[in-house]
Amino acid sequence: MLWWNRSLKSNQDRIITEEEQEAMWGVFLDVRKSQMEWERAHLMFQEALGQDQIDYAIYMLEAAERKYQMNLKQAKQLKINSVQMYQRELKRENG
C-alpha cells in the first residue's frame, strides 16, 4: 500500500482546473450512485422468492454490475480516488 501513497502524493502536485474538478466530481458521484444501485440489486436478489422474482433480480444485478464496472473504468481513466475527491471537496468548501 506504500506505493499507492507515494503515487497519490505525486498526483496532488498537479494543478487541476475548475472544469476538470467538476468532471471528476461528476464521475466520482456516478461511481458512488452505481455502487449503491449494485448493493440494492444484490439485496433484491437475496430476498427474491419464486422464479420470476429471481430472474428479474438476476437481470437487475447483472445490469447494475455492468454499470458499476463502466463507471469504475471511467474513474480509473481519470485517475480518481475517493480520498483525493474528499480532500478536494473539503478544500473547496473551506476556500
ROROTI-126999 format. One line per field, with one value per residue: x, y, z of N, C-alpha, C, O in turn; residue number from 0. Coordinates in steps of 0.2 Angstrom, whole numbers, plus 2048, in hexadecimal, padded with zeros to 3 digits. Layout:
// residues N
nc1: c(X:...) .
nc2: c(Y:...) .
nc3: c(Z:...) .
cac1: c(X:...) .
cac2: c(Y:...) .
cac3: c(Z:...) .
cc1: c(X:...) .
cc2: c(Y:...) .
cc3: c(Z:...) .
oc1: c(X:...) .
oc2: c(Y:...) .
oc3: c(Z:...) .
k: c(NUM:...) .
// end
This chain:
// residues 95
nc1: c(804:80B:810:805:802:80D:80C:800:803:80C:803:7FB:802:800:7F7:7E6:7D9:7CA:7BF:7C4:7C3:7B6:7B1:7B8:7B2:7A5:7A6:7AB:79F:797:79C:79B:78C:789:78F:787:77B:77E:780:773:76D:773:76E:761:761:765:759:750:741:73A:73A:739:73C:749:74F:74D:754:761:763:763:76D:778:778:77A:787:78E:78D:793:7A0:7A4:7A4:7AE:7B8:7B9:7BC:7C9:7D0:7D0:7D8:7D3:7D1:7C9:7CD:7D4:7CA:7C1:7CA:7CC:7C0:7BD:7C7:7C2:7B6:7BA:7C1) .
nc2: c(7FA:806:80B:810:81B:823:825:82C:838:83E:840:84A:856:85B:868:86A:86F:878:873:866:862:862:859:84D:84C:84A:83D:836:836:82F:823:820:820:815:80B:80A:807:7FA:7F3:7F4:7EC:7E0:7DD:7DC:7D0:7C7:7C6:7C2:7B9:7AA:7A6:7B0:7BC:7B9:7B8:7C5:7CC:7C8:7CD:7DB:7DC:7D8:7E2:7ED:7EA:7EB:7F9:7FE:7FA:800:80E:80D:80A:816:81F:81A:81D:82B:82C:82D:82D:829:82F:83A:841:844:84C:857:85C:860:86A:873:877:87D:888) .
nc3: c(800:802:7F6:7F0:7F7:7F5:7E7:7E7:7EE:7E5:7DA:7E0:7DE:7D2:7C9:7C8:7BE:7C0:7B8:7B6:7C3:7C5:7BC:7C0:7CD:7C9:7C3:7CE:7D7:7CF:7CF:7DD:7DE:7D5:7DC:7E7:7E1:7DC:7E8:7ED:7E3:7E6:7F2:7EF:7E7:7F1:7F8:7F0:7EB:7E4:7D2:7C9:7CF:7D3:7C6:7C2:7CB:7C9:7BC:7BF:7C8:7C0:7B7:7BF:7C4:7B8:7B5:7C0:7BE:7B2:7B6:7C0:7B8:7B0:7BA:7BE:7B2:7B3:7BE:7CB:7DC:7EB:7F7:7F3:7ED:7F8:7FF:7F7:7F6:803:803:7FA:800:80B:806) .
cac1: c(800:80F:811:7FF:803:812:809:7FB:807:80E:7FD:7F8:806:7FD:7F2:7E0:7D4:7C3:7BB:7C6:7C1:7AF:7B0:7BA:7AD:79F:7A8:7AB:799:794:79F:797:785:789:791:781:776:781:77F:76C:76B:775:769:75A:762:765:753:74B:73E:737:73E:738:73F:750:751:74D:75A:767:764:764:774:77D:778:77E:78E:791:78D:798:7A7:7A5:7A5:7B4:7BD:7BA:7C0:7D0:7D3:7D2:7DD:7CF:7D0:7C4:7D0:7D6:7C4:7BF:7CF:7CB:7B9:7BE:7CB:7BD:7B1:7BE:7C4) .
cac2: c(800:80B:80D:814:821:827:828:831:83E:841:843:850:85C:85D:86D:868:874:878:86F:860:860:861:852:848:84B:846:836:833:835:82A:81C:81E:81E:80F:806:809:803:7F3:7F1:7F3:7E6:7DA:7DC:7D9:7C9:7C3:7C6:7C0:7B2:7A8:7A6:7B7:7C1:7B8:7BA:7CD:7CF:7C6:7D2:7E1:7DB:7D8:7E9:7F2:7E9:7EE:800:800:7F8:806:814:80C:80B:81D:822:818:821:832:82B:82F:828:82C:833:840:845:847:851:85C:85F:864:870:877:879:882:88D) .
cac3: c(800:802:7EF:7EE:7FB:7F1:7E1:7E9:7F0:7DE:7D7:7E3:7DC:7CC:7CA:7C5:7BD:7C3:7B4:7B7:7C9:7C5:7B8:7C5:7D2:7C6:7C2:7D5:7D9:7CB:7D2:7E3:7DC:7D2:7E1:7EB:7DC:7DC:7EF:7ED:7DF:7E9:7F8:7EB:7E5:7F7:7FB:7EB:7EC:7DE:7CC:7C5:7D3:7D2:7C0:7C1:7D0:7C5:7B7:7C2:7CB:7BA:7B4:7C4:7C4:7B2:7B6:7C5:7BB:7AD:7BA:7C3:7B2:7AF:7C0:7BD:7AD:7B5:7C4:7D1:7E2:7F0:7FC:7F0:7EC:7FE:801:7F2:7F7:809:802:7F6:805:810:802) .
cc1: c(804:810:80B:800:808:80F:804:7FE:809:809:7FA:7FC:803:7F7:7EC:7DB:7CE:7BF:7BD:7C3:7BA:7AD:7B2:7B5:7A7:7A0:7A8:7A4:795:796:79B:790:785:78B:78A:77B:778:77F:777:76A:76D:770:763:75B:762:75E:74E:748:73A:73C:73E:73C:747:752:752:753:760:768:766:76B:779:77E:77C:785:792:792:793:79F:7A9:7A7:7AC:7BA:7BE:7BE:7C7:7D3:7D5:7D6:7D9:7D0:7CC:7C7:7D2:7CF:7C1:7C3:7CD:7C4:7BA:7C2:7C6:7B8:7B4:7C1:7CB) .
cc2: c(806:80F:812:81A:826:82A:82D:838:842:843:849:857:85F:862:86A:86E:873:873:868:85D:85E:85A:84C:847:848:83F:832:832:830:823:81B:81C:817:809:805:805:7FC:7F0:7EF:7ED:7E0:7D8:7D9:7D2:7C5:7C2:7C3:7B9:7B1:7AA:7AD:7BC:7C0:7BA:7C2:7CF:7CD:7CB:7D9:7E1:7DB:7DF:7EE:7F1:7EC:7F5:802:7FF:7FE:80C:813:80D:812:821:821:81C:828:832:82E:82A:82C:830:83A:844:848:84D:858:860:863:86A:875:87A:87E:888:88C) .
cc3: c(800:7FB:7ED:7F1:7F7:7EB:7E2:7EB:7E9:7DA:7DA:7E1:7D6:7CD:7C5:7C4:7C0:7BF:7B5:7BE:7C9:7C1:7BD:7CA:7D0:7C6:7C9:7D8:7D5:7CD:7D9:7E2:7D9:7D7:7E5:7E7:7DC:7E3:7EF:7E9:7E2:7EF:7F4:7E9:7EB:7FA:7F6:7ED:7E6:7D8:7C9:7C9:7D3:7CC:7BF:7C5:7CC:7C0:7BA:7C5:7C5:7B7:7B9:7C4:7BE:7B2:7BA:7C2:7B6:7B1:7BD:7BE:7B0:7B4:7C0:7B8:7AF:7BC:7CA:7D6:7E7:7F5:7F9:7EF:7F2:800:7FD:7F4:7FE:808:7FE:7FB:809:80D:801) .
oc1: c(802:810:80C:7FE:807:810:803:7FB:809:80A:7F7:7F9:804:7F3:7ED:7DA:7CC:7BB:7B9:7C1:7B7:7A9:7AF:7B3:7A4:79C:7A5:7A3:791:792:799:78D:780:788:789:778:773:77D:775:765:76A:76F:75F:757:75F:75D:748:74B:737:740:744:740:74B:758:757:757:765:76E:76A:76F:77F:783:780:789:797:797:796:7A4:7AE:7AC:7B0:7BF:7C4:7C2:7CB:7D9:7DA:7D8:7DD:7D0:7CC:7C4:7D1:7CF:7BF:7C1:7CD:7C4:7B7:7C0:7C6:7B7:7B1:7C4:7CE) .
oc2: c(80C:815:817:81F:82C:82F:831:83D:848:848:84D:85C:865:861:869:871:86E:86F:863:857:859:856:847:841:844:83B:82D:82C:82C:81E:815:818:813:804:7FF:801:7F7:7EA:7EA:7E9:7DB:7D2:7D4:7CE:7BF:7BC:7C3:7B4:7B5:7AE:7AF:7C0:7C4:7BD:7C4:7D4:7D1:7CE:7DC:7E6:7DF:7E1:7F2:7F5:7EE:7F8:807:803:800:80F:818:810:815:825:825:81E:82B:837:832:824:832:835:83F:84A:84D:852:85D:866:868:870:87B:880:883:88C:891) .
oc3: c(7FE:7FB:7EA:7EE:7F6:7E9:7DE:7E8:7E8:7D7:7D6:7E1:7D5:7D1:7C0:7C9:7C2:7C2:7B5:7BE:7CC:7C3:7BD:7CC:7D3:7C7:7CA:7DA:7D8:7CE:7DA:7E5:7DB:7D6:7E7:7EA:7DD:7E3:7F2:7EB:7E1:7F0:7F7:7EA:7EB:7FD:7F8:7EF:7E2:7D8:7C7:7C6:7D2:7CB:7BC:7C3:7CD:7BF:7B7:7C4:7C6:7B6:7B6:7C5:7BE:7B0:7B9:7C3:7B5:7AF:7BE:7BF:7AF:7B3:7C1:7B9:7AC:7BE:7CE:7D5:7E8:7F7:7FD:7F0:7F2:803:800:7F4:7FE:80B:800:7FA:80B:810:7FE) .
k: c(0:1:2:3:4:5:6:7:8:9:10:11:12:13:14:15:16:17:18:19:20:21:22:23:24:25:26:27:28:29:30:31:32:33:34:35:36:37:38:39:40:41:42:43:44:45:46:47:48:49:50:51:52:53:54:55:56:57:58:59:60:61:62:63:64:65:66:67:68:69:70:71:72:73:74:75:76:77:78:79:80:81:82:83:84:85:86:87:88:89:90:91:92:93:94) .
// end
